[in-house]
């Protein structure tokens, strides 16, 4: 958490906030396989509905397989909002 982000919580109990963040990250790690199943199902649904081409669906599925193989800690980025894959532009090859 940056100093600017931390200043938003002045006067609040940082111990509780940090514990909540850690708990949430742990829950996300435990549910990672189920989240990935959901992503694969959505790709298939989007392909079946004609929203994605076969080529697009295969490319997305290949990226998802890389993420699945790497696991929740295998992205090379820290967990939490500062390490978000969306903010950083995706997983590096």
N, C-alpha and C positions, 0 to 999 in steps of 0.2 A: 504494500500500500504506500503510495507516495505521501509526502508531507501535506500536499494540498488536499488529498483525499482524507487523510487522517484528521485534518483540521475541521472537516465537516462534522466530526464526531466529538469535538471538544465538549467536555462535561458529561459524556456518556461513558459507560463502562466498557472499555476496550477489551477487557478480558472476556466478557460475554460475547462481544462482537467477533473476536478472534476464534473463540470456541465454536460459535455458530458457523463461521466460515469453514473451519476445519471439519466439522461434522457434515456440512453440506457437501464438501469435496469428497469426503469418504463415502457418503451415500451415492454420489455420482459414480465413483470408482466401482462400487459394488454392483450398480445397475448397468454398467457399461455394456456387457454382453446383450442385455435386453434392449438397450437403446440402439445398438447396432442392428439387431434383428428388425427393429422398427424402421430404421433407415433403409435397409434392404427391401423391406416390404413396400415402402413408399416409392422407391425407385421402380420396382416391378409394376406397381399400380399406375404410376405416371407413364410408363412405357405402354402398358396395356390400354390405357385411355388415349394413347396417341399424343400425349403432351411431350414426351421425350422420344427421340429417335432411338433405334436399337444401338447406334454408335454412342449416343450420349449416355444411355442407360449403362452400357458396358464400361464407359470411361468412369462414370460415377461409382459403379460397383467395384471397379478395380481400385479406386481411391479408398473406398470403404473397406475393402479387404486389407489394404495396407494399414489402415487405422486399426482394424480388428487384430491383425497380426502383431502390431506394435503394442497394443494394450493401452489402458488409460494413462499410463506413465511414459509411454514410448514416443510421444510427439516431440520431445526435446524442448518443450515450453513449460513454464511453471503453471501449476493449476491456479485457477482464480481469474478474475477479470483482467488482470494485467497480462496474462498468458493466453488469452482467448484466441482460438484458431481463427475466429471470424475477424477479430481486430488485426491479427498479424498477417492475414492474407493466405492462410492455409498451411497445410503440413508440407515441410520441405522434403524433396525427393532424396 
